[in-house]
């Protein structure tokens, strides 16, 4: 759980901005999306290999 302490005289907008920044930094949404469904390790490796091949073809030598 993310806790943001609102300082004296701090506007709600600034506190909300700090909350959003912290939320983004810890990668909570990315982790929730990743955990939504299970992906086998072999499928993940295959995806990484295809991505690497694409990058190599596009920017490679």
Secondary structure as UniProt FT lines:
FT   TURN            8..9
FT   HELIX           12..26
FT   HELIX           28..36
FT   HELIX           41..59
//
